Amino acid sequence: MTALVGPNGAGKSTLLTMVGRLLGLDAGTIEVAGYDVTRTPSKDLAKIVSVLRQENHFITRLTVRQLVAFGRFPHSKGRLTVADEEVISRAIDFLDLTELEDRYLDQLSGGQRQRAYVAMVLCQETEYVLLDEPLNNLDMRHSVQMMKHLRRAAAELDRTIVIVLHDINFAGHYADHICAVKDGAVVEFGTPAEIMTDDVLTRVFDTPVTVVDGPNGPLAVYY
């Protein structure tokens, strides 16, 4: 798991959406697993990289299972097989949504709905998963639950997860690597131990930051 962090307007979401080819490049190239994202056919790229954007607003009334099934489209082209249904069920089970799979999205809490969207991208079964602020609008409890689910997905499903986060302490606790973005450029990249320091975080966020030893690792304190 790699966390993209940085101040507002730094370019975190822009970088993520360019990697997922949802935004064009002005210059340069981006490769994922050796594939040039601007040259690889969409049908092939969709089997390599899945993307969850911040704007998750389906107008059509869908159940959880119907939503998660969209993740199989690159494989099924809309004609779900028995094997596809099994993958859908596994994704729903993995995100603890089994009891809710027949509920409509507008009947769910924000945390439940966000888990359904994550289940959809995991159902796509890509090695690389890009998540743009999946903790947006979640309270502390649901944010912790979501990060634990994503940590499990990285470990148990062997997925490479790149996630945009606003909370540096979530990045420091759950991520394997942290990529700090500022003014449209990557300014720092390393392990949490390398990034979670007073000097680095103060420089990245342009505000005084002190890193203290917490019960489960370093914690950044803003003042």
N, C-alpha and C positions, 0 to 999 in steps of 0.2 A: 504494500500500500504506500503510495506517494501522495502527500498532501500538498496542495498549492495554497500558499498563504501570502498575505500582503495587504497593504492598505486599500481602502475603497478606491476604485478606478485605476488600480495598478495594472490590470490586464489579465487577471486570473481566468475569468470566464471566457475572455476573448481567446486566450491561449488554448483552453480546453476545447472550445467549439471549433477552432481551426484544426486541432488534432483529429477531431471527429468529422471533419469536412462539412461542418454545418456553416462555416464561414470561410470565404475564399482568402487566399494569400496574396499579399501585395508583392512579396519577394521571398526567395528562399524555398526550401523544401521541408516537408515533414514525412518521416517514415515511421511506420509501426510494424514491427515484426519483419522488417525488410521491404515492406510495401510502401511505395510512394502514394500518399493518400489522395493526391490530386490526379493521379493517373490510373489508379486501380478502379475497375468497374464497381459500381455501387453494390451490385449483387454479391460480389466477392468480398468487398470491404465490410459489408454487414455481417459476415461470418467471422470477422476478425475483431472488430471494434463495435461496442454498443455504447450509446450515449443517453444520459438522462439529463435534460435541461431543467432550468428552474421553472419554466412556464409549463406546468402540467395541467392543462385545462381541457378535458374532453367534453365537448358539448353533448354528444350522444350519451344517453344514460346506459352505463355499462355495469355489469357485475364485476367483482374482483377477478373471477376466472376468465371472463371475456377480455378484460384488460391484459392480464398476464399472457393470454394466448397470442396477443399481438407480437410478443417477443419471438414467436415461432415463424413469423411471416417470411424471413429470409430463407428459411428451410422448407416451409410447407407451401408458400405462395397462396395461402388462404385455404388450402385443402388439408386440414389436420388429419394426421394418421394416428393410429393407436400409440405409436412411439412418441409422437408429439404430445399427445394427451398425458403420457407418463412423465414427460419432461415438465409439462405445465404443473402437474400435481406435485412433483418434487420441489419446484420453485416455491409453490404456495406453502408446502409443508416447511420448507427451510426458513421462510419468513414468519412462521407461526400464524398463518392466515387460513388454516384449514376450516375452522368454524365460521369464517367470514366469506368463504369463496362464492357463495350465492347472494351475498349482500351487494346492493348497489353502492357505487363510490360515494354518492351524496348522502349515504346513510352512515358513513364511517367518520371517525375522528380524524384529525389532521395526521396524527402519527400512524394510524392504521392505513390511511390512504397513501402516505408516503412509502410505507412498507410494500404496498401493492405495486407501486411504480418501480421500486427496486426489484421486486420479484419479476416484473416484466423484463427488465434488462438482463437479469441473471438467466431468465428463461431463453434468451437469445443464444446462450452458450458460447459467447465469445471469450477468448483468452484475456482480452483487454476490455475493461469497463471504465467508462468516464462518467463521473457524477458531479454535477454542478450544484453545489450548496444543498445537498440532500437533507441537511439539518435545518434548512430555512423554515421558520414558523413552528418549529418543534420546541416544546419546553425541555427543561433539563433532563427529566426522566426519560422522555422519548428520544432525546438526542443520544443519551448513553446507550439505550437499547439499540438504536440504529447503528451506532459505531461498533457495538459488539457483534451485530449481525454481519456487518461488512468485514470485520476482522475475521470472523468465521469463514466467510466466503473466500477471502484471500487464502486462508490456511487449508480449509477442508475441500474447497472446490478448485483450488489452484488457479485462482484468477488474479490477474494484475489489475489493481484498482488505483485509479488516479482521481482524487477527490478535492474539490475546492472547499476550503473551510475558512470561516471567519475566526473561530476560536483557536488560538495558537496552542492552548493547553490540550485540546482534543487532538490536535496534530502531534504534539509532543508525546502524548500517551499512547495513541493507537497506531500511528504511521511508522513505517520502516525508514522512510526518507521524507525530508521536507524540502520543497522547492519554493523559495521566496521570490516573489515578483514585485517589482517596483518601477513605476514610470515606463511600463511597456517592455521591460527587460527582466531576464532572470538574473538576480543579483547574488543569490546564495543557493547552494544545494549541498545537502549532506544528511547525515543521520540526525535524529533528534538531539543527541548529545552534542553534536557539532553546531547545531542551529540554536538550541535553547541556551543561549548565553546572554548576559547583559548587553555586551557590545553589539552583537549581531542583531538582536531584536530591537534595540534602541535605534540602530541605524536603519533597519528596514521600515519600522513604523513611525519614525520621526517623533517619538515620545519616549520619556524615560521608562525603562523596563528593568526590573530586578528579577532575576531568576533565583528561586529558593528551593531547597530540598523538601519535596512533599513526601507523603507516605508511600506513594507509588511512582516516584520519579520527580524530575524537575518541574516546577510550576512558575509561570511568568506572572508577575504582579505589576499592574499598571498603576501609576499614581500621578 
